[in-house]
């Protein structure tokens, strides 16, 4: 197992659109394991392959209090969505920034598991938010894209300042 480094907004590599996985192999299983380790170490609840500079459609999540219920979605796709909810979101690629985003209240997601088998899941509340947030990453989107241009510029400025401070 190894910990991966997480790209930070406004890194252009977060804008790439990830490619579907043709076949789930040991490579994807190893990546999922490393991403889970990385996510747990960073105290996150979700991580998309895009965030660790891997261009494939794979996301990991764990919303449990006990941090022992990992979920892996390969080629996730939202096939149905209903309602609306507003939730305060954060992101491991946008450290220290939290903002309210409106998303669907419930979604039905179709994906492959680590065994390569397809499954479907009905999610609502925070799980639905997390799934939508992570699939956005695979499409090159970051949650701050939903903010007003002014707010987004403020976030960008603050992060660049943080990143400079970390370098010295
Ligand atoms: Ni994120």
Backbone and ligand atoms as CSV (ligand in chain L), in Angstrom:
chain,resi,resn,atom,element,x,y,z
A,1,UNK,N,N,0.849,-1.198,0.000
A,1,UNK,CA,C,0.000,0.000,0.000
A,1,UNK,C,C,0.877,1.239,0.000
A,2,UNK,N,N,0.392,2.240,-0.663
A,2,UNK,CA,C,1.143,3.493,-0.596
A,2,UNK,C,C,0.198,4.682,-0.668
A,3,UNK,N,N,0.648,5.737,-0.053
A,3,UNK,CA,C,-0.137,6.956,-0.031
A,3,UNK,C,C,0.176,7.774,-1.268
A,4,UNK,N,N,-0.855,8.333,-1.858
A,4,UNK,CA,C,-0.679,9.094,-3.099
A,4,UNK,C,C,-0.784,10.585,-2.793
A,5,UNK,N,N,-0.208,11.410,-3.674
A,5,UNK,CA,C,-0.359,12.848,-3.401
A,5,UNK,C,C,-1.588,13.375,-4.136
A,6,UNK,N,N,-2.249,14.306,-3.481
A,6,UNK,CA,C,-3.535,14.817,-3.963
A,6,UNK,C,C,-3.330,16.171,-4.655
A,7,UNK,N,N,-3.814,16.273,-5.894
A,7,UNK,CA,C,-3.719,17.541,-6.631
A,7,UNK,C,C,-4.598,18.587,-5.963
A,8,UNK,N,N,-4.147,19.828,-5.987
A,8,UNK,CA,C,-4.937,20.906,-5.386
A,8,UNK,C,C,-5.378,21.945,-6.410
A,9,UNK,N,N,-6.633,22.343,-6.277
A,9,UNK,CA,C,-7.205,23.430,-7.062
A,9,UNK,C,C,-6.305,24.655,-6.923
A,10,UNK,N,N,-6.001,25.412,-7.983
A,10,UNK,CA,C,-6.533,25.304,-9.355
A,10,UNK,C,C,-5.667,24.499,-10.327
A,11,UNK,N,N,-5.056,23.434,-9.890
A,11,UNK,CA,C,-4.237,22.593,-10.771
A,11,UNK,C,C,-5.034,22.187,-12.021
A,12,UNK,N,N,-4.459,22.438,-13.190
A,12,UNK,CA,C,-5.169,22.156,-14.452
A,12,UNK,C,C,-5.488,20.666,-14.616
A,13,UNK,N,N,-4.708,19.819,-14.001
A,13,UNK,CA,C,-4.926,18.374,-14.160
A,13,UNK,C,C,-6.249,17.918,-13.552
A,14,UNK,N,N,-6.814,18.760,-12.664
A,14,UNK,CA,C,-8.140,18.445,-12.106
A,14,UNK,C,C,-9.239,18.648,-13.150
A,15,UNK,N,N,-8.878,19.235,-14.289
A,15,UNK,CA,C,-9.862,19.544,-15.340
A,15,UNK,C,C,-9.978,18.448,-16.387
A,16,UNK,N,N,-9.118,17.447,-16.299
A,16,UNK,CA,C,-9.158,16.389,-17.318
A,16,UNK,C,C,-10.365,15.477,-17.122
A,17,UNK,N,N,-10.930,15.029,-18.221
A,17,UNK,CA,C,-12.061,14.099,-18.156
A,17,UNK,C,C,-11.504,12.673,-18.154
A,18,UNK,N,N,-11.897,11.900,-17.139
A,18,UNK,CA,C,-11.353,10.551,-16.961
A,18,UNK,C,C,-11.959,9.559,-17.951
A,19,UNK,N,N,-11.180,8.547,-18.301
A,19,UNK,CA,C,-11.628,7.526,-19.264
A,19,UNK,C,C,-12.245,6.316,-18.544
A,20,UNK,N,N,-13.250,5.708,-19.174
A,20,UNK,CA,C,-13.862,4.516,-18.579
A,20,UNK,C,C,-12.845,3.372,-18.458
A,21,UNK,N,N,-13.072,2.527,-17.484
A,21,UNK,CA,C,-12.240,1.334,-17.288
A,21,UNK,C,C,-12.821,0.219,-18.160
A,22,UNK,N,N,-11.968,-0.407,-19.009
A,22,UNK,CA,C,-12.435,-1.487,-19.889
A,22,UNK,C,C,-12.639,-2.775,-19.110
A,23,UNK,N,N,-11.634,-3.065,-18.282
A,23,UNK,CA,C,-11.655,-4.317,-17.552
A,23,UNK,C,C,-11.042,-4.069,-16.185
A,24,UNK,N,N,-11.691,-4.568,-15.150
A,24,UNK,CA,C,-11.166,-4.366,-13.804
A,24,UNK,C,C,-10.075,-5.393,-13.532
A,25,UNK,N,N,-8.862,-4.907,-13.354
A,25,UNK,CA,C,-7.721,-5.810,-13.137
A,25,UNK,C,C,-7.039,-5.456,-11.817
A,26,UNK,N,N,-5.923,-6.123,-11.579
A,26,UNK,CA,C,-5.139,-5.879,-10.371
A,26,UNK,C,C,-4.707,-4.412,-10.280
A,27,UNK,N,N,-4.479,-3.771,-11.418
A,27,UNK,CA,C,-4.075,-2.364,-11.452
A,27,UNK,C,C,-5.137,-1.474,-10.799
A,28,UNK,N,N,-6.405,-1.704,-11.173
A,28,UNK,CA,C,-7.493,-0.897,-10.601
A,28,UNK,C,C,-7.672,-1.224,-9.121
A,29,UNK,N,N,-7.541,-2.516,-8.777
A,29,UNK,CA,C,-7.706,-2.911,-7.367
A,29,UNK,C,C,-6.619,-2.268,-6.502
A,30,UNK,N,N,-5.383,-2.237,-7.029
A,30,UNK,CA,C,-4.290,-1.620,-6.282
A,30,UNK,C,C,-4.518,-0.114,-6.139
A,31,UNK,N,N,-4.977,0.507,-7.228
A,31,UNK,CA,C,-5.242,1.951,-7.169
A,31,UNK,C,C,-6.324,2.251,-6.125
A,32,UNK,N,N,-7.391,1.436,-6.111
A,32,UNK,CA,C,-8.471,1.646,-5.147
A,32,UNK,C,C,-7.939,1.523,-3.710
A,33,UNK,N,N,-7.094,0.531,-3.478
A,33,UNK,CA,C,-6.501,0.334,-2.144
A,33,UNK,C,C,-5.672,1.551,-1.735
A,34,UNK,N,N,-4.843,2.025,-2.656
A,34,UNK,CA,C,-3.994,3.189,-2.370
A,34,UNK,C,C,-4.829,4.456,-2.173
A,35,UNK,N,N,-5.890,4.576,-2.967
A,35,UNK,CA,C,-6.746,5.763,-2.832
A,35,UNK,C,C,-7.485,5.759,-1.490
A,36,UNK,N,N,-7.922,4.562,-1.054
A,36,UNK,CA,C,-8.592,4.484,0.250
A,36,UNK,C,C,-7.618,4.868,1.360
A,37,UNK,N,N,-6.400,4.353,1.267
A,37,UNK,CA,C,-5.404,4.689,2.285
A,37,UNK,C,C,-5.151,6.202,2.313
A,38,UNK,N,N,-5.051,6.781,1.122
A,38,UNK,CA,C,-4.814,8.220,0.988
A,38,UNK,C,C,-5.987,9.021,1.568
A,39,UNK,N,N,-7.199,8.573,1.247
A,39,UNK,CA,C,-8.401,9.256,1.731
A,39,UNK,C,C,-8.520,9.179,3.252
A,40,UNK,N,N,-8.268,7.997,3.815
A,40,UNK,CA,C,-8.349,7.851,5.276
A,40,UNK,C,C,-7.305,8.728,5.962
A,41,UNK,N,N,-6.079,8.738,5.404
A,41,UNK,CA,C,-5.002,9.531,6.008
A,41,UNK,C,C,-5.345,11.019,5.998
A,42,UNK,N,N,-6.068,11.439,4.953
A,42,UNK,CA,C,-6.407,12.863,4.828
A,42,UNK,C,C,-7.747,13.187,5.510
A,43,UNK,N,N,-8.356,12.186,6.134
A,43,UNK,CA,C,-9.644,12.340,6.809
A,43,UNK,C,C,-10.767,12.810,5.883
A,44,UNK,N,N,-10.709,12.299,4.649
A,44,UNK,CA,C,-11.765,12.635,3.692
A,44,UNK,C,C,-12.841,11.562,3.682
A,45,UNK,N,N,-13.975,11.860,3.033
A,45,UNK,CA,C,-15.037,10.860,2.913
A,45,UNK,C,C,-15.162,10.342,1.485
A,46,UNK,N,N,-14.451,10.993,0.553
A,46,UNK,CA,C,-14.489,10.536,-0.831
A,46,UNK,C,C,-13.262,11.012,-1.588
A,47,UNK,N,N,-12.879,10.238,-2.607
A,47,UNK,CA,C,-11.719,10.617,-3.417
A,47,UNK,C,C,-11.907,10.034,-4.819
A,48,UNK,N,N,-11.657,10.850,-5.820
A,48,UNK,CA,C,-11.762,10.400,-7.210
A,48,UNK,C,C,-10.358,10.234,-7.792
A,49,UNK,N,N,-10.207,9.288,-8.720
A,49,UNK,CA,C,-8.886,9.006,-9.308
A,49,UNK,C,C,-8.251,10.274,-9.898
A,50,UNK,N,N,-9.077,11.130,-10.474
A,50,UNK,CA,C,-8.596,12.405,-11.026
A,50,UNK,C,C,-7.760,13.178,-10.007
A,51,UNK,N,N,-8.173,13.121,-8.748
A,51,UNK,CA,C,-7.499,13.893,-7.699
A,51,UNK,C,C,-6.100,13.375,-7.374
A,52,UNK,N,N,-5.823,12.116,-7.740
A,52,UNK,CA,C,-4.479,11.579,-7.533
A,52,UNK,C,C,-3.779,11.404,-8.884
A,53,UNK,N,N,-4.255,12.192,-9.866
A,53,UNK,CA,C,-3.624,12.253,-11.187
A,53,UNK,C,C,-3.679,10.939,-11.948
A,54,UNK,N,N,-4.768,10.189,-11.758
A,54,UNK,CA,C,-4.999,8.968,-12.540
A,54,UNK,C,C,-6.248,9.212,-13.373
A,55,UNK,N,N,-6.110,9.049,-14.681
A,55,UNK,CA,C,-7.206,9.433,-15.578
A,55,UNK,C,C,-8.251,8.381,-15.849
A,56,UNK,N,N,-8.628,7.606,-14.835
A,56,UNK,CA,C,-9.669,6.597,-15.055
A,56,UNK,C,C,-10.864,6.847,-14.142
A,57,UNK,N,N,-12.019,6.279,-14.559
A,57,UNK,CA,C,-13.269,6.550,-13.844
A,57,UNK,C,C,-13.404,5.596,-12.653
A,58,UNK,N,N,-12.793,5.989,-11.571
A,58,UNK,CA,C,-12.814,5.197,-10.340
A,58,UNK,C,C,-12.896,6.149,-9.151
A,59,UNK,N,N,-13.826,5.890,-8.232
A,59,UNK,CA,C,-13.914,6.703,-7.018
A,59,UNK,C,C,-14.033,5.803,-5.799
A,60,UNK,N,N,-13.536,6.304,-4.685
A,60,UNK,CA,C,-13.673,5.587,-3.414
A,60,UNK,C,C,-14.363,6.503,-2.421
A,61,UNK,N,N,-15.028,5.886,-1.434
A,61,UNK,CA,C,-15.787,6.645,-0.452
A,61,UNK,C,C,-15.885,5.852,0.831
A,62,UNK,N,N,-16.035,6.546,1.923
A,62,UNK,CA,C,-16.421,5.904,3.176
A,62,UNK,C,C,-17.105,6.957,4.034
A,63,UNK,N,N,-18.395,6.780,4.235
A,63,UNK,CA,C,-19.148,7.765,5.000
A,63,UNK,C,C,-19.427,7.289,6.416
A,64,UNK,N,N,-18.881,6.125,6.765
A,64,UNK,CA,C,-19.192,5.578,8.085
A,64,UNK,C,C,-18.410,6.298,9.176
A,65,UNK,N,N,-19.013,6.366,10.353
A,65,UNK,CA,C,-18.377,6.963,11.518
A,65,UNK,C,C,-17.110,6.188,11.876
A,66,UNK,N,N,-17.203,4.870,11.760
A,66,UNK,CA,C,-16.108,3.983,12.174
A,66,UNK,C,C,-15.003,3.835,11.130
A,67,UNK,N,N,-15.209,4.442,9.949
A,67,UNK,CA,C,-14.195,4.426,8.878
A,67,UNK,C,C,-13.798,3.017,8.466
A,68,UNK,N,N,-14.781,2.127,8.441
A,68,UNK,CA,C,-14.464,0.759,8.019
A,68,UNK,C,C,-15.489,0.216,7.023
A,69,UNK,N,N,-16.128,1.141,6.293
A,69,UNK,CA,C,-17.079,0.709,5.270
A,69,UNK,C,C,-16.724,1.316,3.923
A,70,UNK,N,N,-15.568,0.888,3.381
A,70,UNK,CA,C,-15.135,1.463,2.101
A,70,UNK,C,C,-16.080,1.092,0.962
A,71,UNK,N,N,-16.288,2.038,0.077
A,71,UNK,CA,C,-17.085,1.781,-1.132
A,71,UNK,C,C,-16.229,2.144,-2.331
A,72,UNK,N,N,-16.317,1.339,-3.379
A,72,UNK,CA,C,-15.572,1.625,-4.611
A,72,UNK,C,C,-16.565,1.605,-5.773
A,73,UNK,N,N,-16.502,2.623,-6.605
A,73,UNK,CA,C,-17.362,2.705,-7.787
A,73,UNK,C,C,-16.463,2.856,-9.011
A,74,UNK,N,N,-16.595,1.930,-9.947
A,74,UNK,CA,C,-15.843,2.022,-11.199
A,74,UNK,C,C,-16.840,2.328,-12.321
A,75,UNK,N,N,-16.481,3.268,-13.177
A,75,UNK,CA,C,-17.390,3.747,-14.232
A,75,UNK,C,C,-18.761,4.151,-13.675
A,76,UNK,N,N,-18.810,4.902,-12.579
A,76,UNK,CA,C,-20.111,5.250,-12.004
A,76,UNK,C,C,-20.897,6.176,-12.935
A,77,UNK,N,N,-22.193,5.964,-12.935
A,77,UNK,CA,C,-23.055,6.729,-13.818
A,77,UNK,C,C,-24.379,6.951,-13.106
A,78,UNK,N,N,-24.840,8.188,-13.089
A,78,UNK,CA,C,-26.127,8.463,-12.459
A,78,UNK,C,C,-27.222,8.206,-13.483
A,79,UNK,N,N,-28.122,7.276,-13.152
A,79,UNK,CA,C,-29.159,6.913,-14.119
A,79,UNK,C,C,-30.507,7.530,-13.764
A,80,UNK,N,N,-30.624,8.046,-12.545
A,80,UNK,CA,C,-31.860,8.727,-12.158
A,80,UNK,C,C,-31.551,9.683,-11.023
A,81,UNK,N,N,-32.219,10.827,-11.011
A,81,UNK,CA,C,-32.000,11.780,-9.923
A,81,UNK,C,C,-33.321,12.440,-9.581
A,82,UNK,N,N,-33.498,12.745,-8.292
A,82,UNK,CA,C,-34.752,13.351,-7.847
A,82,UNK,C,C,-34.515,14.387,-6.766
A,83,UNK,N,N,-35.378,15.405,-6.759
A,83,UNK,CA,C,-35.388,16.387,-5.688
A,83,UNK,C,C,-34.153,17.266,-5.672
A,84,UNK,N,N,-34.041,18.046,-4.597
A,84,UNK,CA,C,-32.899,18.946,-4.452
A,84,UNK,C,C,-32.548,19.074,-2.985
A,85,UNK,N,N,-31.267,19.265,-2.706
A,85,UNK,CA,C,-30.812,19.522,-1.344
A,85,UNK,C,C,-29.591,20.424,-1.417
A,86,UNK,N,N,-29.400,21.178,-0.355
A,86,UNK,CA,C,-28.229,22.037,-0.287
A,86,UNK,C,C,-27.390,21.583,0.882
A,87,UNK,N,N,-26.118,21.373,0.620
A,87,UNK,CA,C,-25.244,20.802,1.631
A,87,UNK,C,C,-23.927,21.575,1.610
A,88,UNK,N,N,-23.326,21.735,2.769
A,88,UNK,CA,C,-22.020,22.380,2.811
A,88,UNK,C,C,-20.958,21.348,2.427
A,89,UNK,N,N,-20.229,21.641,1.362
A,89,UNK,CA,C,-19.240,20.681,0.867
A,89,UNK,C,C,-17.816,21.171,1.066
A,90,UNK,N,N,-16.931,20.201,1.168
A,90,UNK,CA,C,-15.506,20.469,1.182
A,90,UNK,C,C,-14.874,19.489,0.216
A,91,UNK,N,N,-13.567,19.569,0.036
A,91,UNK,CA,C,-12.907,18.690,-0.927
A,91,UNK,C,C,-11.429,18.605,-0.580
A,92,UNK,N,N,-10.868,17.405,-0.673
A,92,UNK,CA,C,-9.441,17.247,-0.354
A,92,UNK,C,C,-8.558,18.020,-1.339
A,93,UNK,N,N,-9.101,18.364,-2.503
A,93,UNK,CA,C,-8.333,19.157,-3.473
A,93,UNK,C,C,-8.521,20.658,-3.283
A,94,UNK,N,N,-9.389,21.025,-2.336
A,94,UNK,CA,C,-9.634,22.443,-2.072
A,94,UNK,C,C,-9.566,22.633,-0.553
A,95,UNK,N,N,-8.396,22.401,0.049
A,95,UNK,CA,C,-8.307,22.317,1.509
A,95,UNK,C,C,-8.730,23.597,2.227
A,96,UNK,N,N,-9.501,23.399,3.286
A,96,UNK,CA,C,-9.892,24.519,4.135
A,96,UNK,C,C,-11.049,25.343,3.620
A,97,UNK,N,N,-11.600,24.985,2.472
A,97,UNK,CA,C,-12.704,25.763,1.897
A,97,UNK,C,C,-13.994,24.934,1.968
A,98,UNK,N,N,-15.050,25.563,2.474
A,98,UNK,CA,C,-16.351,24.897,2.553
A,98,UNK,C,C,-17.388,25.830,1.972
A,99,UNK,N,N,-18.308,25.280,1.188
A,99,UNK,CA,C,-19.346,26.127,0.601
A,99,UNK,C,C,-20.582,25.303,0.305
A,100,UNK,N,N,-21.728,25.994,0.312
A,100,UNK,CA,C,-22.986,25.305,0.052
A,100,UNK,C,C,-23.184,25.103,-1.446
A,101,UNK,N,N,-23.597,23.874,-1.778
A,101,UNK,CA,C,-23.850,23.524,-3.177
A,101,UNK,C,C,-25.206,22.834,-3.243
A,102,UNK,N,N,-25.985,23.179,-4.269
A,102,UNK,CA,C,-27.261,22.501,-4.439
A,102,UNK,C,C,-27.092,21.324,-5.393
A,103,UNK,N,N,-27.614,20.187,-4.959
A,103,UNK,CA,C,-27.547,18.972,-5.788
A,103,UNK,C,C,-28.855,18.198,-5.647
A,104,UNK,N,N,-28.965,17.089,-6.416
A,104,UNK,CA,C,-30.147,16.237,-6.297
A,104,UNK,C,C,-30.198,15.627,-4.897
A,105,UNK,N,N,-31.416,15.428,-4.373
A,105,UNK,CA,C,-31.585,14.840,-3.043
A,105,UNK,C,C,-31.320,13.329,-3.079
A,106,UNK,N,N,-31.744,12.703,-4.175
A,106,UNK,CA,C,-31.480,11.267,-4.282
A,106,UNK,C,C,-31.059,10.920,-5.706
A,107,UNK,N,N,-30.206,9.918,-5.793
A,107,UNK,CA,C,-29.747,9.471,-7.110
A,107,UNK,C,C,-29.730,7.947,-7.154
A,108,UNK,N,N,-29.866,7.438,-8.364
A,108,UNK,CA,C,-29.641,6.010,-8.580
A,108,UNK,C,C,-28.365,5.924,-9.393
A,109,UNK,N,N,-27.391,5.172,-8.891
A,109,UNK,CA,C,-26.098,5.096,-9.558
A,109,UNK,C,C,-25.829,3.664,-10.015
A,110,UNK,N,N,-25.247,3.589,-11.200
A,110,UNK,CA,C,-24.885,2.303,-11.793
A,110,UNK,C,C,-23.365,2.293,-11.862
A,111,UNK,N,N,-22.723,1.195,-11.486
A,111,UNK,CA,C,-21.260,1.149,-11.511
A,111,UNK,C,C,-20.785,-0.297,-11.550
A,112,UNK,N,N,-19.470,-0.462,-11.653
A,112,UNK,CA,C,-18.859,-1.774,-11.506
A,112,UNK,C,C,-18.180,-1.812,-10.148
A,113,UNK,N,N,-18.182,-2.984,-9.528
A,113,UNK,CA,C,-17.449,-3.163,-8.283
A,113,UNK,C,C,-16.022,-3.603,-8.575
A,114,UNK,N,N,-15.244,-3.798,-7.528
A,114,UNK,CA,C,-13.848,-4.225,-7.689
A,114,UNK,C,C,-13.737,-5.615,-8.308
A,115,UNK,N,N,-14.835,-6.376,-8.218
A,115,UNK,CA,C,-14.862,-7.713,-8.825
A,115,UNK,C,C,-15.251,-7.637,-10.305
A,116,UNK,N,N,-15.464,-6.410,-10.798
A,116,UNK,CA,C,-15.832,-6.240,-12.200
A,116,UNK,C,C,-17.317,-6.428,-12.460
A,117,UNK,N,N,-18.077,-6.768,-11.418
A,117,UNK,CA,C,-19.510,-7.008,-11.575
A,117,UNK,C,C,-20.304,-5.710,-11.469
A,118,UNK,N,N,-21.298,-5.530,-12.339
A,118,UNK,CA,C,-22.127,-4.326,-12.262
A,118,UNK,C,C,-23.061,-4.350,-11.049
A,119,UNK,N,N,-23.340,-3.177,-10.505
A,119,UNK,CA,C,-24.335,-3.073,-9.440
A,119,UNK,C,C,-25.033,-1.731,-9.555
A,120,UNK,N,N,-26.182,-1.624,-8.898
A,120,UNK,CA,C,-26.896,-0.351,-8.850
A,120,UNK,C,C,-27.164,-0.036,-7.402
A,121,UNK,N,N,-27.223,1.252,-7.104
A,121,UNK,CA,C,-27.418,1.683,-5.727
A,121,UNK,C,C,-28.312,2.911,-5.702
A,122,UNK,N,N,-29.293,2.907,-4.790
A,122,UNK,CA,C,-30.104,4.096,-4.558
A,122,UNK,C,C,-29.503,4.828,-3.378
A,123,UNK,N,N,-29.176,6.081,-3.577
A,123,UNK,CA,C,-28.538,6.852,-2.511
A,123,UNK,C,C,-29.304,8.132,-2.278
A,124,UNK,N,N,-29.330,8.560,-1.017
A,124,UNK,CA,C,-29.946,9.848,-0.707
A,124,UNK,C,C,-29.092,10.561,0.317
A,125,UNK,N,N,-29.436,11.822,0.611
A,125,UNK,CA,C,-28.710,12.579,1.621
A,125,UNK,C,C,-27.236,12.719,1.287
A,126,UNK,N,N,-26.392,12.571,2.327
A,126,UNK,CA,C,-24.954,12.796,2.170
A,126,UNK,C,C,-24.310,11.842,1.156
A,127,UNK,N,N,-24.772,10.595,1.139
A,127,UNK,CA,C,-24.199,9.638,0.173
A,127,UNK,C,C,-24.473,10.100,-1.262
A,128,UNK,N,N,-25.681,10.614,-1.485
A,128,UNK,CA,C,-26.031,11.122,-2.820
A,128,UNK,C,C,-25.168,12.332,-3.178
A,129,UNK,N,N,-24.941,13.202,-2.196
A,129,UNK,CA,C,-24.090,14.378,-2.419
A,129,UNK,C,C,-22.682,13.933,-2.806
A,130,UNK,N,N,-22.154,12.991,-2.029
A,130,UNK,CA,C,-20.788,12.519,-2.227
A,130,UNK,C,C,-20.629,11.885,-3.615
A,131,UNK,N,N,-21.589,11.072,-4.021
A,131,UNK,CA,C,-21.525,10.432,-5.335
A,131,UNK,C,C,-21.513,11.487,-6.444
A,132,UNK,N,N,-22.368,12.498,-6.307
A,132,UNK,CA,C,-22.430,13.546,-7.334
A,132,UNK,C,C,-21.127,14.351,-7.365
A,133,UNK,N,N,-20.586,14.638,-6.179
A,133,UNK,CA,C,-19.330,15.394,-6.059
A,133,UNK,C,C,-18.172,14.619,-6.708
A,134,UNK,N,N,-18.087,13.325,-6.433
A,134,UNK,CA,C,-16.969,12.530,-6.966
A,134,UNK,C,C,-17.091,12.307,-8.473
A,135,UNK,N,N,-18.315,12.078,-8.962
A,135,UNK,CA,C,-18.481,11.904,-10.411
A,135,UNK,C,C,-18.119,13.210,-11.128
A,136,UNK,N,N,-18.440,14.333,-10.519
A,136,UNK,CA,C,-18.006,15.621,-11.076
A,136,UNK,C,C,-16.500,15.640,-11.298
A,137,UNK,N,N,-15.729,15.157,-10.298
A,137,UNK,CA,C,-14.265,15.131,-10.448
A,137,UNK,C,C,-13.863,14.364,-11.709
A,138,UNK,N,N,-14.539,13.231,-11.962
A,138,UNK,CA,C,-14.198,12.420,-13.137
A,138,UNK,C,C,-14.483,13.173,-14.434
A,139,UNK,N,N,-15.384,14.147,-14.349
A,139,UNK,CA,C,-15.716,14.961,-15.520
A,139,UNK,C,C,-14.948,16.284,-15.525
A,140,UNK,N,N,-13.945,16.389,-14.654
A,140,UNK,CA,C,-13.107,17.591,-14.641
A,140,UNK,C,C,-13.710,18.773,-13.904
A,141,UNK,N,N,-14.717,18.482,-13.072
A,141,UNK,CA,C,-15.389,19.566,-12.333
A,141,UNK,C,C,-15.036,19.529,-10.851
A,142,UNK,N,N,-14.945,20.713,-10.263
A,142,UNK,CA,C,-14.641,20.851,-8.841
A,142,UNK,C,C,-15.812,21.612,-8.199
A,143,UNK,N,N,-16.112,21.347,-6.922
A,143,UNK,CA,C,-17.335,21.928,-6.349
A,143,UNK,C,C,-17.345,23.454,-6.356
A,144,UNK,N,N,-16.173,24.075,-6.350
A,144,UNK,CA,C,-16.144,25.550,-6.375
A,144,UNK,C,C,-16.634,26.111,-7.715
A,145,UNK,N,N,-16.751,25.248,-8.731
A,145,UNK,CA,C,-17.305,25.699,-10.013
A,145,UNK,C,C,-18.750,26.165,-9.856
A,146,UNK,N,N,-19.423,25.689,-8.803
A,146,UNK,CA,C,-20.819,26.068,-8.586
A,146,UNK,C,C,-20.945,27.426,-7.891
A,147,UNK,N,N,-19.825,27.977,-7.421
A,147,UNK,CA,C,-19.874,29.273,-6.736
A,147,UNK,C,C,-19.896,30.399,-7.766
A,148,UNK,N,N,-20.206,31.601,-7.297
A,148,UNK,CA,C,-20.178,32.751,-8.195
A,148,UNK,C,C,-18.723,33.001,-8.598
A,149,UNK,N,N,-18.505,33.618,-9.772
A,149,UNK,CA,C,-17.123,33.871,-10.218
A,149,UNK,C,C,-16.316,34.658,-9.183
A,150,UNK,N,N,-16.953,35.589,-8.503
A,150,UNK,CA,C,-16.263,36.403,-7.502
A,150,UNK,C,C,-15.779,35.537,-6.343
A,151,UNK,N,N,-16.687,34.682,-5.847
A,151,UNK,CA,C,-16.339,33.799,-4.731
A,151,UNK,C,C,-15.249,32.812,-5.132
A,152,UNK,N,N,-15.345,32.340,-6.376
A,152,UNK,CA,C,-14.364,31.371,-6.847
A,152,UNK,C,C,-12.972,32.005,-6.943
A,153,UNK,N,N,-12.931,33.266,-7.375
A,153,UNK,CA,C,-11.641,33.965,-7.436
A,153,UNK,C,C,-11.053,34.140,-6.040
A,154,UNK,N,N,-11.934,34.395,-5.057
A,154,UNK,CA,C,-11.461,34.539,-3.675
A,154,UNK,C,C,-10.855,33.233,-3.170
A,155,UNK,N,N,-11.530,32.136,-3.488
A,155,UNK,CA,C,-11.036,30.806,-3.087
A,155,UNK,C,C,-9.676,30.545,-3.722
A,156,UNK,N,N,-9.578,30.878,-5.017
A,156,UNK,CA,C,-8.346,30.630,-5.757
A,156,UNK,C,C,-7.177,31.419,-5.163
A,157,UNK,N,N,-7.458,32.673,-4.818
A,157,UNK,CA,C,-6.445,33.552,-4.230
A,157,UNK,C,C,-5.956,32.984,-2.896
A,158,UNK,N,N,-6.942,32.563,-2.069
A,158,UNK,CA,C,-6.601,32.047,-0.748
A,158,UNK,C,C,-5.761,30.774,-0.850
A,159,UNK,N,N,-6.130,29.908,-1.805
A,159,UNK,CA,C,-5.391,28.662,-1.948
A,159,UNK,C,C,-3.986,28.889,-2.475
A,160,UNK,N,N,-3.834,29.813,-3.423
A,160,UNK,CA,C,-2.495,30.104,-3.957
A,160,UNK,C,C,-1.593,30.637,-2.837
A,161,UNK,N,N,-2.180,31.438,-1.974
A,161,UNK,CA,C,-1.440,31.990,-0.848
A,161,UNK,C,C,-0.996,30.868,0.097
A,162,UNK,N,N,-1.953,29.959,0.387
A,162,UNK,CA,C,-1.644,28.798,1.240
A,162,UNK,C,C,-0.526,27.960,0.633
A,163,UNK,N,N,-0.643,27.725,-0.699
A,163,UNK,CA,C,0.322,26.860,-1.375
A,163,UNK,C,C,1.718,27.491,-1.364
A,164,UNK,N,N,1.771,28.833,-1.516
A,164,UNK,CA,C,3.071,29.530,-1.434
A,164,UNK,C,C,3.644,29.396,-0.037
A,165,UNK,N,N,2.794,29.579,0.956
A,165,UNK,CA,C,3.239,29.517,2.349
A,165,UNK,C,C,3.814,28.142,2.678
A,166,UNK,N,N,3.178,27.082,2.080
A,166,UNK,CA,C,3.655,25.722,2.354
A,166,UNK,C,C,5.041,25.470,1.768
A,167,UNK,N,N,5.375,26.217,0.713
A,167,UNK,CA,C,6.645,25.964,0.027
A,167,UNK,C,C,7.842,26.533,0.770
A,168,UNK,N,N,7.624,27.574,1.580
A,168,UNK,CA,C,8.767,28.170,2.275
A,168,UNK,C,C,9.066,27.473,3.602
L,1,NI,NI,NI,-13.626,16.570,-4.011
